[in-house]
Amino acid sequence: MKIEMMNHTGGVKAFLGGFSTEELSAKIEACQSGQCECACDPAIMQKIEGIELSTVEGGSTITITGDVNAETLAPMMHECLIGEKQ
């Protein structure tokens, strides 16, 4: 499993290798509703305006729009999606 993130206009885009879109969707939903078991920072979650998840060859892409950047989201995503702290 790997996560590659980059900043883009209006937010962050990430490639997530080794995940199923259904699994990611469930984890993202848990973070948005505050039901996750990881460090989903509510202050950061409030800055997110939208999350778009797409299935691509070899994994999924996620586009996060809002007042966020890769540096802030990367540690949170690694812990919440892979289960490891960075």
PyMOL Python script that loads the backbone (N, CA, C, O; Angstrom):
from pymol import cmd

cmd.read_pdbstr("""\
ATOM      1  N   MET A   1       0.838  -1.181   0.000  1.00  0.00           N
ATOM      2  CA  MET A   1       0.000   0.000   0.000  1.00  0.00           C
ATOM      3  C   MET A   1       0.879   1.238   0.000  1.00  0.00           C
ATOM      4  O   MET A   1       1.861   1.330   0.736  1.00  0.00           O
ATOM      5  N   LYS A   2       0.502   2.177  -0.838  1.00  0.00           N
ATOM      6  CA  LYS A   2       1.274   3.414  -0.859  1.00  0.00           C
ATOM      7  C   LYS A   2       0.359   4.596  -1.131  1.00  0.00           C
ATOM      8  O   LYS A   2      -0.704   4.461  -1.737  1.00  0.00           O
ATOM      9  N   ILE A   3       0.801   5.754  -0.669  1.00  0.00           N
ATOM     10  CA  ILE A   3       0.062   6.991  -0.876  1.00  0.00           C
ATOM     11  C   ILE A   3       1.030   8.007  -1.457  1.00  0.00           C
ATOM     12  O   ILE A   3       2.072   8.291  -0.867  1.00  0.00           O
ATOM     13  N   GLU A   4       0.683   8.554  -2.621  1.00  0.00           N
ATOM     14  CA  GLU A   4       1.467   9.629  -3.232  1.00  0.00           C
ATOM     15  C   GLU A   4       0.578  10.853  -3.286  1.00  0.00           C
ATOM     16  O   GLU A   4      -0.497  10.817  -3.884  1.00  0.00           O
ATOM     17  N   MET A   5       1.016  11.938  -2.666  1.00  0.00           N
ATOM     18  CA  MET A   5       0.196  13.151  -2.601  1.00  0.00           C
ATOM     19  C   MET A   5       0.896  14.315  -3.256  1.00  0.00           C
ATOM     20  O   MET A   5       2.122  14.417  -3.224  1.00  0.00           O
ATOM     21  N   MET A   6       0.104  15.201  -3.855  1.00  0.00           N
ATOM     22  CA  MET A   6       0.655  16.436  -4.397  1.00  0.00           C
ATOM     23  C   MET A   6      -0.374  17.543  -4.272  1.00  0.00           C
ATOM     24  O   MET A   6      -1.578  17.300  -4.350  1.00  0.00           O
ATOM     25  N   ASN A   7       0.110  18.754  -4.079  1.00  0.00           N
ATOM     26  CA  ASN A   7      -0.780  19.902  -4.031  1.00  0.00           C
ATOM     27  C   ASN A   7      -1.258  20.212  -5.445  1.00  0.00           C
ATOM     28  O   ASN A   7      -0.515  20.016  -6.406  1.00  0.00           O
ATOM     29  N   HIS A   8      -2.468  20.686  -5.576  1.00  0.00           N
ATOM     30  CA  HIS A   8      -2.970  21.173  -6.851  1.00  0.00           C
ATOM     31  C   HIS A   8      -3.909  22.330  -6.568  1.00  0.00           C
ATOM     32  O   HIS A   8      -4.267  22.579  -5.417  1.00  0.00           O
ATOM     33  N   THR A   9      -4.301  23.024  -7.597  1.00  0.00           N
ATOM     34  CA  THR A   9      -5.134  24.210  -7.429  1.00  0.00           C
ATOM     35  C   THR A   9      -6.384  23.873  -6.625  1.00  0.00           C
ATOM     36  O   THR A   9      -7.177  23.022  -7.026  1.00  0.00           O
ATOM     37  N   GLY A  10      -6.554  24.535  -5.501  1.00  0.00           N
ATOM     38  CA  GLY A  10      -7.749  24.357  -4.690  1.00  0.00           C
ATOM     39  C   GLY A  10      -7.724  23.180  -3.749  1.00  0.00           C
ATOM     40  O   GLY A  10      -8.748  22.864  -3.142  1.00  0.00           O
ATOM     41  N   GLY A  11      -6.580  22.510  -3.601  1.00  0.00           N
ATOM     42  CA  GLY A  11      -6.547  21.390  -2.667  1.00  0.00           C
ATOM     43  C   GLY A  11      -5.402  20.424  -2.891  1.00  0.00           C
ATOM     44  O   GLY A  11      -4.276  20.828  -3.182  1.00  0.00           O
ATOM     45  N   VAL A  12      -5.705  19.137  -2.752  1.00  0.00           N
ATOM     46  CA  VAL A  12      -4.694  18.082  -2.804  1.00  0.00           C
ATOM     47  C   VAL A  12      -5.207  16.938  -3.665  1.00  0.00           C
ATOM     48  O   VAL A  12      -6.396  16.621  -3.654  1.00  0.00           O
ATOM     49  N   LYS A  13      -4.294  16.322  -4.411  1.00  0.00           N
ATOM     50  CA  LYS A  13      -4.637  15.127  -5.183  1.00  0.00           C
ATOM     51  C   LYS A  13      -3.712  14.013  -4.706  1.00  0.00           C
ATOM     52  O   LYS A  13      -2.524  14.244  -4.478  1.00  0.00           O
ATOM     53  N   ALA A  14      -4.250  12.812  -4.557  1.00  0.00           N
ATOM     54  CA  ALA A  14      -3.433  11.695  -4.077  1.00  0.00           C
ATOM     55  C   ALA A  14      -3.730  10.434  -4.870  1.00  0.00           C
ATOM     56  O   ALA A  14      -4.867  10.187  -5.274  1.00  0.00           O
ATOM     57  N   PHE A  15      -2.680   9.634  -5.087  1.00  0.00           N
ATOM     58  CA  PHE A  15      -2.842   8.298  -5.649  1.00  0.00           C
ATOM     59  C   PHE A  15      -2.668   7.322  -4.502  1.00  0.00           C
ATOM     60  O   PHE A  15      -1.701   7.404  -3.744  1.00  0.00           O
ATOM     61  N   LEU A  16      -3.602   6.403  -4.379  1.00  0.00           N
ATOM     62  CA  LEU A  16      -3.568   5.413  -3.303  1.00  0.00           C
ATOM     63  C   LEU A  16      -3.470   4.029  -3.937  1.00  0.00           C
ATOM     64  O   LEU A  16      -4.428   3.536  -4.533  1.00  0.00           O
ATOM     65  N   GLY A  17      -2.309   3.415  -3.802  1.00  0.00           N
ATOM     66  CA  GLY A  17      -2.096   2.094  -4.391  1.00  0.00           C
ATOM     67  C   GLY A  17      -2.375   0.990  -3.400  1.00  0.00           C
ATOM     68  O   GLY A  17      -1.981   1.083  -2.237  1.00  0.00           O
ATOM     69  N   GLY A  18      -3.053  -0.062  -3.846  1.00  0.00           N
ATOM     70  CA  GLY A  18      -3.292  -1.218  -2.996  1.00  0.00           C
ATOM     71  C   GLY A  18      -4.543  -1.147  -2.140  1.00  0.00           C
ATOM     72  O   GLY A  18      -4.721  -1.961  -1.235  1.00  0.00           O
ATOM     73  N   PHE A  19      -5.405  -0.191  -2.412  1.00  0.00           N
ATOM     74  CA  PHE A  19      -6.663  -0.070  -1.667  1.00  0.00           C
ATOM     75  C   PHE A  19      -7.829  -0.334  -2.605  1.00  0.00           C
ATOM     76  O   PHE A  19      -7.723  -0.087  -3.807  1.00  0.00           O
ATOM     77  N   SER A  20      -8.930  -0.828  -2.078  1.00  0.00           N
ATOM     78  CA  SER A  20     -10.155  -0.896  -2.880  1.00  0.00           C
ATOM     79  C   SER A  20     -10.905   0.410  -2.666  1.00  0.00           C
ATOM     80  O   SER A  20     -10.852   0.991  -1.582  1.00  0.00           O
ATOM     81  N   THR A  21     -11.591   0.864  -3.681  1.00  0.00           N
ATOM     82  CA  THR A  21     -12.347   2.115  -3.587  1.00  0.00           C
ATOM     83  C   THR A  21     -13.398   2.028  -2.489  1.00  0.00           C
ATOM     84  O   THR A  21     -13.648   3.013  -1.794  1.00  0.00           O
ATOM     85  N   GLU A  22     -14.022   0.851  -2.324  1.00  0.00           N
ATOM     86  CA  GLU A  22     -15.054   0.663  -1.296  1.00  0.00           C
ATOM     87  C   GLU A  22     -14.459   0.837   0.103  1.00  0.00           C
ATOM     88  O   GLU A  22     -15.053   1.480   0.969  1.00  0.00           O
ATOM     89  N   GLU A  23     -13.271   0.249   0.308  1.00  0.00           N
ATOM     90  CA  GLU A  23     -12.590   0.339   1.606  1.00  0.00           C
ATOM     91  C   GLU A  23     -12.256   1.806   1.905  1.00  0.00           C
ATOM     92  O   GLU A  23     -12.479   2.278   3.020  1.00  0.00           O
ATOM     93  N   LEU A  24     -11.726   2.519   0.918  1.00  0.00           N
ATOM     94  CA  LEU A  24     -11.386   3.927   1.097  1.00  0.00           C
ATOM     95  C   LEU A  24     -12.613   4.759   1.385  1.00  0.00           C
ATOM     96  O   LEU A  24     -12.599   5.621   2.264  1.00  0.00           O
ATOM     97  N   SER A  25     -13.668   4.503   0.649  1.00  0.00           N
ATOM     98  CA  SER A  25     -14.907   5.256   0.811  1.00  0.00           C
ATOM     99  C   SER A  25     -15.421   5.128   2.243  1.00  0.00           C
ATOM    100  O   SER A  25     -15.843   6.116   2.844  1.00  0.00           O
ATOM    101  N   ALA A  26     -15.385   3.915   2.786  1.00  0.00           N
ATOM    102  CA  ALA A  26     -15.854   3.671   4.152  1.00  0.00           C
ATOM    103  C   ALA A  26     -14.983   4.412   5.163  1.00  0.00           C
ATOM    104  O   ALA A  26     -15.499   4.993   6.118  1.00  0.00           O
ATOM    105  N   LYS A  27     -13.656   4.396   4.959  1.00  0.00           N
ATOM    106  CA  LYS A  27     -12.747   5.065   5.886  1.00  0.00           C
ATOM    107  C   LYS A  27     -12.927   6.581   5.825  1.00  0.00           C
ATOM    108  O   LYS A  27     -12.904   7.251   6.857  1.00  0.00           O
ATOM    109  N   ILE A  28     -13.104   7.118   4.627  1.00  0.00           N
ATOM    110  CA  ILE A  28     -13.292   8.564   4.461  1.00  0.00           C
ATOM    111  C   ILE A  28     -14.597   8.997   5.117  1.00  0.00           C
ATOM    112  O   ILE A  28     -14.653  10.029   5.786  1.00  0.00           O
ATOM    113  N   GLU A  29     -15.642   8.202   4.921  1.00  0.00           N
ATOM    114  CA  GLU A  29     -16.942   8.507   5.523  1.00  0.00           C
ATOM    115  C   GLU A  29     -16.832   8.544   7.049  1.00  0.00           C
ATOM    116  O   GLU A  29     -17.404   9.419   7.700  1.00  0.00           O
ATOM    117  N   ALA A  30     -16.088   7.582   7.613  1.00  0.00           N
ATOM    118  CA  ALA A  30     -15.898   7.527   9.065  1.00  0.00           C
ATOM    119  C   ALA A  30     -15.180   8.781   9.558  1.00  0.00           C
ATOM    120  O   ALA A  30     -15.521   9.319  10.612  1.00  0.00           O
ATOM    121  N   CYS A  31     -14.185   9.250   8.800  1.00  0.00           N
ATOM    122  CA  CYS A  31     -13.460  10.466   9.196  1.00  0.00           C
ATOM    123  C   CYS A  31     -14.373  11.683   9.131  1.00  0.00           C
ATOM    124  O   CYS A  31     -14.363  12.522  10.031  1.00  0.00           O
ATOM    125  N   GLN A  32     -15.154  11.776   8.076  1.00  0.00           N
ATOM    126  CA  GLN A  32     -16.029  12.936   7.905  1.00  0.00           C
ATOM    127  C   GLN A  32     -17.104  12.995   8.985  1.00  0.00           C
ATOM    128  O   GLN A  32     -17.502  14.083   9.401  1.00  0.00           O
ATOM    129  N   SER A  33     -17.573  11.843   9.439  1.00  0.00           N
ATOM    130  CA  SER A  33     -18.625  11.823  10.447  1.00  0.00           C
ATOM    131  C   SER A  33     -18.074  11.835  11.872  1.00  0.00           C
ATOM    132  O   SER A  33     -18.832  11.902  12.840  1.00  0.00           O
ATOM    133  N   GLY A  34     -16.732  11.769  11.991  1.00  0.00           N
ATOM    134  CA  GLY A  34     -16.107  11.771  13.318  1.00  0.00           C
ATOM    135  C   GLY A  34     -16.100  10.408  13.972  1.00  0.00           C
ATOM    136  O   GLY A  34     -15.832  10.302  15.168  1.00  0.00           O
ATOM    137  N   GLN A  35     -16.392   9.348  13.208  1.00  0.00           N
ATOM    138  CA  GLN A  35     -16.466   7.993  13.762  1.00  0.00           C
ATOM    139  C   GLN A  35     -15.194   7.181  13.540  1.00  0.00           C
ATOM    140  O   GLN A  35     -15.195   5.965  13.729  1.00  0.00           O
ATOM    141  N   CYS A  36     -14.100   7.851  13.137  1.00  0.00           N
ATOM    142  CA  CYS A  36     -12.878   7.096  12.841  1.00  0.00           C
ATOM    143  C   CYS A  36     -12.077   6.846  14.113  1.00  0.00           C
ATOM    144  O   CYS A  36     -12.267   7.514  15.130  1.00  0.00           O
ATOM    145  N   GLU A  37     -11.181   5.873  14.032  1.00  0.00           N
ATOM    146  CA  GLU A  37     -10.365   5.497  15.184  1.00  0.00           C
ATOM    147  C   GLU A  37      -8.948   6.041  15.054  1.00  0.00           C
ATOM    148  O   GLU A  37      -8.026   5.538  15.697  1.00  0.00           O
ATOM    149  N   CYS A  38      -8.771   7.063  14.226  1.00  0.00           N
ATOM    150  CA  CYS A  38      -7.438   7.614  14.014  1.00  0.00           C
ATOM    151  C   CYS A  38      -7.468   9.117  14.251  1.00  0.00           C
ATOM    152  O   CYS A  38      -8.476   9.667  14.694  1.00  0.00           O
ATOM    153  N   ALA A  39      -6.362   9.766  13.955  1.00  0.00           N
ATOM    154  CA  ALA A  39      -6.218  11.196  14.265  1.00  0.00           C
ATOM    155  C   ALA A  39      -6.818  12.090  13.181  1.00  0.00           C
ATOM    156  O   ALA A  39      -6.101  12.876  12.562  1.00  0.00           O
ATOM    157  N   CYS A  40      -8.092  11.981  12.953  1.00  0.00           N
ATOM    158  CA  CYS A  40      -8.764  12.880  12.016  1.00  0.00           C
ATOM    159  C   CYS A  40      -9.001  14.196  12.744  1.00  0.00           C
ATOM    160  O   CYS A  40      -9.932  14.314  13.541  1.00  0.00           O
ATOM    161  N   ASP A  41      -8.169  15.167  12.470  1.00  0.00           N
ATOM    162  CA  ASP A  41      -8.255  16.462  13.140  1.00  0.00           C
ATOM    163  C   ASP A  41      -9.519  17.190  12.694  1.00  0.00           C
ATOM    164  O   ASP A  41      -9.642  17.546  11.522  1.00  0.00           O
ATOM    165  N   PRO A  42     -10.466  17.419  13.614  1.00  0.00           N
ATOM    166  CA  PRO A  42     -11.728  18.083  13.237  1.00  0.00           C
ATOM    167  C   PRO A  42     -11.509  19.440  12.577  1.00  0.00           C
ATOM    168  O   PRO A  42     -12.259  19.819  11.678  1.00  0.00           O
ATOM    169  N   ALA A  43     -10.479  20.181  13.019  1.00  0.00           N
ATOM    170  CA  ALA A  43     -10.197  21.500  12.432  1.00  0.00           C
ATOM    171  C   ALA A  43      -9.808  21.360  10.959  1.00  0.00           C
ATOM    172  O   ALA A  43     -10.207  22.174  10.126  1.00  0.00           O
ATOM    173  N   ILE A  44      -9.025  20.323  10.645  1.00  0.00           N
ATOM    174  CA  ILE A  44      -8.637  20.086   9.252  1.00  0.00           C
ATOM    175  C   ILE A  44      -9.837  19.588   8.456  1.00  0.00           C
ATOM    176  O   ILE A  44     -10.057  20.020   7.325  1.00  0.00           O
ATOM    177  N   MET A  45     -10.610  18.685   9.041  1.00  0.00           N
ATOM    178  CA  MET A  45     -11.774  18.143   8.339  1.00  0.00           C
ATOM    179  C   MET A  45     -12.752  19.259   7.956  1.00  0.00           C
ATOM    180  O   MET A  45     -13.395  19.173   6.911  1.00  0.00           O
ATOM    181  N   GLN A  46     -12.874  20.301   8.781  1.00  0.00           N
ATOM    182  CA  GLN A  46     -13.785  21.409   8.493  1.00  0.00           C
ATOM    183  C   GLN A  46     -13.314  22.237   7.302  1.00  0.00           C
ATOM    184  O   GLN A  46     -14.126  22.894   6.650  1.00  0.00           O
ATOM    185  N   LYS A  47     -12.007  22.216   7.007  1.00  0.00           N
ATOM    186  CA  LYS A  47     -11.462  22.984   5.881  1.00  0.00           C
ATOM    187  C   LYS A  47     -11.699  22.282   4.547  1.00  0.00           C
ATOM    188  O   LYS A  47     -11.543  22.886   3.485  1.00  0.00           O
ATOM    189  N   ILE A  48     -12.075  21.008   4.605  1.00  0.00           N
ATOM    190  CA  ILE A  48     -12.293  20.223   3.386  1.00  0.00           C
ATOM    191  C   ILE A  48     -13.688  20.510   2.846  1.00  0.00           C
ATOM    192  O   ILE A  48     -14.690  20.334   3.539  1.00  0.00           O
ATOM    193  N   GLU A  49     -13.731  20.957   1.590  1.00  0.00           N
ATOM    194  CA  GLU A  49     -15.015  21.274   0.953  1.00  0.00           C
ATOM    195  C   GLU A  49     -15.578  20.078   0.200  1.00  0.00           C
ATOM    196  O   GLU A  49     -16.794  19.910   0.108  1.00  0.00           O
ATOM    197  N   GLY A  50     -14.693  19.250  -0.338  1.00  0.00           N
ATOM    198  CA  GLY A  50     -15.174  18.101  -1.092  1.00  0.00           C
ATOM    199  C   GLY A  50     -14.107  17.031  -1.219  1.00  0.00           C
ATOM    200  O   GLY A  50     -12.911  17.323  -1.207  1.00  0.00           O
ATOM    201  N   ILE A  51     -14.552  15.786  -1.342  1.00  0.00           N
ATOM    202  CA  ILE A  51     -13.649  14.650  -1.535  1.00  0.00           C
ATOM    203  C   ILE A  51     -14.209  13.827  -2.682  1.00  0.00           C
ATOM    204  O   ILE A  51     -15.348  13.363  -2.641  1.00  0.00           O
ATOM    205  N   GLU A  52     -13.376  13.655  -3.713  1.00  0.00           N
ATOM    206  CA  GLU A  52     -13.795  12.876  -4.875  1.00  0.00           C
ATOM    207  C   GLU A  52     -12.879  11.672  -4.990  1.00  0.00           C
ATOM    208  O   GLU A  52     -11.656  11.808  -5.023  1.00  0.00           O
ATOM    209  N   LEU A  53     -13.478  10.497  -5.051  1.00  0.00           N
ATOM    210  CA  LEU A  53     -12.730   9.248  -5.097  1.00  0.00           C
ATOM    211  C   LEU A  53     -12.973   8.570  -6.435  1.00  0.00           C
ATOM    212  O   LEU A  53     -14.120   8.431  -6.861  1.00  0.00           O
ATOM    213  N   SER A  54     -11.899   8.145  -7.104  1.00  0.00           N
ATOM    214  CA  SER A  54     -12.020   7.481  -8.398  1.00  0.00           C
ATOM    215  C   SER A  54     -11.162   6.228  -8.419  1.00  0.00           C
ATOM    216  O   SER A  54     -10.084   6.196  -7.826  1.00  0.00           O
ATOM    217  N   THR A  55     -11.641   5.198  -9.103  1.00  0.00           N
ATOM    218  CA  THR A  55     -10.866   3.979  -9.274  1.00  0.00           C
ATOM    219  C   THR A  55     -10.001   4.139 -10.516  1.00  0.00           C
ATOM    220  O   THR A  55     -10.488   4.534 -11.574  1.00  0.00           O
ATOM    221  N   VAL A  56      -8.708   3.828 -10.380  1.00  0.00           N
ATOM    222  CA  VAL A  56      -7.776   3.862 -11.509  1.00  0.00           C
ATOM    223  C   VAL A  56      -6.992   2.556 -11.506  1.00  0.00           C
ATOM    224  O   VAL A  56      -7.055   1.784 -10.550  1.00  0.00           O
ATOM    225  N   GLU A  57      -6.260   2.321 -12.578  1.00  0.00           N
ATOM    226  CA  GLU A  57      -5.470   1.099 -12.655  1.00  0.00           C
ATOM    227  C   GLU A  57      -4.440   1.069 -11.522  1.00  0.00           C
ATOM    228  O   GLU A  57      -3.652   2.003 -11.370  1.00  0.00           O
ATOM    229  N   GLY A  58      -4.451   0.016 -10.744  1.00  0.00           N
ATOM    230  CA  GLY A  58      -3.485  -0.148  -9.663  1.00  0.00           C
ATOM    231  C   GLY A  58      -3.879   0.486  -8.346  1.00  0.00           C
ATOM    232  O   GLY A  58      -3.111   0.437  -7.385  1.00  0.00           O
ATOM    233  N   GLY A  59      -5.077   1.090  -8.280  1.00  0.00           N
ATOM    234  CA  GLY A  59      -5.485   1.692  -7.021  1.00  0.00           C
ATOM    235  C   GLY A  59      -6.608   2.695  -7.200  1.00  0.00           C
ATOM    236  O   GLY A  59      -7.529   2.478  -7.987  1.00  0.00           O
ATOM    237  N   SER A  60      -6.527   3.792  -6.467  1.00  0.00           N
ATOM    238  CA  SER A  60      -7.555   4.826  -6.495  1.00  0.00           C
ATOM    239  C   SER A  60      -6.893   6.192  -6.472  1.00  0.00           C
ATOM    240  O   SER A  60      -5.755   6.346  -6.028  1.00  0.00           O
ATOM    241  N   THR A  61      -7.635   7.187  -6.963  1.00  0.00           N
ATOM    242  CA  THR A  61      -7.179   8.568  -6.789  1.00  0.00           C
ATOM    243  C   THR A  61      -8.211   9.276  -5.930  1.00  0.00           C
ATOM    244  O   THR A  61      -9.406   8.987  -5.994  1.00  0.00           O
ATOM    245  N   ILE A  62      -7.733  10.193  -5.140  1.00  0.00           N
ATOM    246  CA  ILE A  62      -8.618  10.977  -4.297  1.00  0.00           C
ATOM    247  C   ILE A  62      -8.259  12.451  -4.505  1.00  0.00           C
ATOM    248  O   ILE A  62      -7.093  12.836  -4.425  1.00  0.00           O
ATOM    249  N   THR A  63      -9.267  13.252  -4.769  1.00  0.00           N
ATOM    250  CA  THR A  63      -9.077  14.687  -4.930  1.00  0.00           C
ATOM    251  C   THR A  63      -9.793  15.372  -3.779  1.00  0.00           C
ATOM    252  O   THR A  63     -11.003  15.228  -3.609  1.00  0.00           O
ATOM    253  N   ILE A  64      -9.039  16.112  -2.999  1.00  0.00           N
ATOM    254  CA  ILE A  64      -9.589  16.800  -1.831  1.00  0.00           C
ATOM    255  C   ILE A  64      -9.544  18.297  -2.107  1.00  0.00           C
ATOM    256  O   ILE A  64      -8.471  18.860  -2.319  1.00  0.00           O
ATOM    257  N   THR A  65     -10.704  18.938  -2.105  1.00  0.00           N
ATOM    258  CA  THR A  65     -10.738  20.372  -2.335  1.00  0.00           C
ATOM    259  C   THR A  65     -11.001  21.100  -1.022  1.00  0.00           C
ATOM    260  O   THR A  65     -11.715  20.610  -0.147  1.00  0.00           O
ATOM    261  N   GLY A  66     -10.407  22.274  -0.911  1.00  0.00           N
ATOM    262  CA  GLY A  66     -10.566  23.080   0.289  1.00  0.00           C
ATOM    263  C   GLY A  66      -9.261  23.744   0.658  1.00  0.00           C
ATOM    264  O   GLY A  66      -8.299  23.717  -0.109  1.00  0.00           O
ATOM    265  N   ASP A  67      -9.230  24.335   1.827  1.00  0.00           N
ATOM    266  CA  ASP A  67      -8.057  25.051   2.313  1.00  0.00           C
ATOM    267  C   ASP A  67      -7.109  24.072   2.995  1.00  0.00           C
ATOM    268  O   ASP A  67      -6.868  24.163   4.199  1.00  0.00           O
ATOM    269  N   VAL A  68      -6.574  23.133   2.214  1.00  0.00           N
ATOM    270  CA  VAL A  68      -5.709  22.080   2.740  1.00  0.00           C
ATOM    271  C   VAL A  68      -4.491  21.925   1.829  1.00  0.00           C
ATOM    272  O   VAL A  68      -4.503  22.361   0.678  1.00  0.00           O
ATOM    273  N   ASN A  69      -3.430  21.291   2.366  1.00  0.00           N
ATOM    274  CA  ASN A  69      -2.257  21.007   1.543  1.00  0.00           C
ATOM    275  C   ASN A  69      -1.711  19.623   1.873  1.00  0.00           C
ATOM    276  O   ASN A  69      -2.052  19.031   2.896  1.00  0.00           O
ATOM    277  N   ALA A  70      -0.865  19.126   0.992  1.00  0.00           N
ATOM    278  CA  ALA A  70      -0.335  17.768   1.134  1.00  0.00           C
ATOM    279  C   ALA A  70       0.453  17.593   2.431  1.00  0.00           C
ATOM    280  O   ALA A  70       0.377  16.542   3.068  1.00  0.00           O
ATOM    281  N   GLU A  71       1.206  18.615   2.820  1.00  0.00           N
ATOM    282  CA  GLU A  71       2.030  18.516   4.027  1.00  0.00           C
ATOM    283  C   GLU A  71       1.167  18.291   5.271  1.00  0.00           C
ATOM    284  O   GLU A  71       1.559  17.547   6.170  1.00  0.00           O
ATOM    285  N   THR A  72       0.009  18.923   5.324  1.00  0.00           N
ATOM    286  CA  THR A  72      -0.880  18.790   6.474  1.00  0.00           C
ATOM    287  C   THR A  72      -1.631  17.462   6.446  1.00  0.00           C
ATOM    288  O   THR A  72      -1.781  16.799   7.472  1.00  0.00           O
ATOM    289  N   LEU A  73      -2.102  17.082   5.253  1.00  0.00           N
ATOM    290  CA  LEU A  73      -2.943  15.884   5.139  1.00  0.00           C
ATOM    291  C   LEU A  73      -2.171  14.569   5.120  1.00  0.00           C
ATOM    292  O   LEU A  73      -2.694  13.547   5.566  1.00  0.00           O
ATOM    293  N   ALA A  74      -0.936  14.573   4.613  1.00  0.00           N
ATOM    294  CA  ALA A  74      -0.190  13.318   4.458  1.00  0.00           C
ATOM    295  C   ALA A  74      -0.077  12.503   5.743  1.00  0.00           C
ATOM    296  O   ALA A  74      -0.386  11.312   5.723  1.00  0.00           O
ATOM    297  N   PRO A  75       0.357  13.099   6.873  1.00  0.00           N
ATOM    298  CA  PRO A  75       0.475  12.287   8.096  1.00  0.00           C
ATOM    299  C   PRO A  75      -0.868  11.717   8.545  1.00  0.00           C
ATOM    300  O   PRO A  75      -0.954  10.572   8.988  1.00  0.00           O
ATOM    301  N   MET A  76      -1.917  12.536   8.423  1.00  0.00           N
ATOM    302  CA  MET A  76      -3.250  12.095   8.830  1.00  0.00           C
ATOM    303  C   MET A  76      -3.734  10.950   7.944  1.00  0.00           C
ATOM    304  O   MET A  76      -4.291   9.970   8.438  1.00  0.00           O
ATOM    305  N   MET A  77      -3.520  11.076   6.634  1.00  0.00           N
ATOM    306  CA  MET A  77      -3.968  10.024   5.712  1.00  0.00           C
ATOM    307  C   MET A  77      -3.188   8.733   5.916  1.00  0.00           C
ATOM    308  O   MET A  77      -3.767   7.648   5.868  1.00  0.00           O
ATOM    309  N   HIS A  78      -1.877   8.838   6.144  1.00  0.00           N
ATOM    310  CA  HIS A  78      -1.075   7.631   6.381  1.00  0.00           C
ATOM    311  C   HIS A  78      -1.581   6.887   7.611  1.00  0.00           C
ATOM    312  O   HIS A  78      -1.732   5.665   7.588  1.00  0.00           O
ATOM    313  N   GLU A  79      -1.842   7.633   8.690  1.00  0.00           N
ATOM    314  CA  GLU A  79      -2.295   6.989   9.923  1.00  0.00           C
ATOM    315  C   GLU A  79      -3.691   6.411   9.757  1.00  0.00           C
ATOM    316  O   GLU A  79      -3.958   5.292  10.195  1.00  0.00           O
ATOM    317  N   CYS A  80      -4.593   7.176   9.118  1.00  0.00           N
ATOM    318  CA  CYS A  80      -5.988   6.743   9.024  1.00  0.00           C
ATOM    319  C   CYS A  80      -6.194   5.640   7.985  1.00  0.00           C
ATOM    320  O   CYS A  80      -7.005   4.738   8.195  1.00  0.00           O
ATOM    321  N   LEU A  81      -5.468   5.705   6.869  1.00  0.00           N
ATOM    322  CA  LEU A  81      -5.722   4.743   5.795  1.00  0.00           C
ATOM    323  C   LEU A  81      -4.806   3.532   5.863  1.00  0.00           C
ATOM    324  O   LEU A  81      -5.227   2.421   5.542  1.00  0.00           O
ATOM    325  N   ILE A  82      -3.552   3.732   6.279  1.00  0.00           N
ATOM    326  CA  ILE A  82      -2.611   2.604   6.330  1.00  0.00           C
ATOM    327  C   ILE A  82      -2.419   2.119   7.755  1.00  0.00           C
ATOM    328  O   ILE A  82      -2.088   0.955   7.984  1.00  0.00           O
ATOM    329  N   GLY A  83      -2.630   3.026   8.727  1.00  0.00           N
ATOM    330  CA  GLY A  83      -2.476   2.623  10.113  1.00  0.00           C
ATOM    331  C   GLY A  83      -1.086   2.841  10.659  1.00  0.00           C
ATOM    332  O   GLY A  83      -0.719   2.260  11.680  1.00  0.00           O
ATOM    333  N   GLU A  84      -0.293   3.688   9.978  1.00  0.00           N
ATOM    334  CA  GLU A  84       1.052   3.963  10.498  1.00  0.00           C
ATOM    335  C   GLU A  84       1.241   5.472  10.645  1.00  0.00           C
ATOM    336  O   GLU A  84       0.803   6.262   9.808  1.00  0.00           O
ATOM    337  N   LYS A  85       1.903   5.841  11.729  1.00  0.00           N
ATOM    338  CA  LYS A  85       2.193   7.257  11.960  1.00  0.00           C
ATOM    339  C   LYS A  85       3.472   7.627  11.236  1.00  0.00           C
ATOM    340  O   LYS A  85       4.380   6.809  11.089  1.00  0.00           O
ATOM    341  N   GLN A  86       3.532   8.881  10.783  1.00  0.00           N
ATOM    342  CA  GLN A  86       4.748   9.355  10.114  1.00  0.00           C
ATOM    343  C   GLN A  86       5.406  10.430  10.918  1.00  0.00           C
ATOM    344  O   GLN A  86       6.445  10.954  10.515  1.00  0.00           O
TER     345      GLN A  86
END
""", "prot")
cmd.dss("prot")
cmd.show_as("cartoon", "prot")
cmd.util.cbc("prot")
cmd.orient("prot")
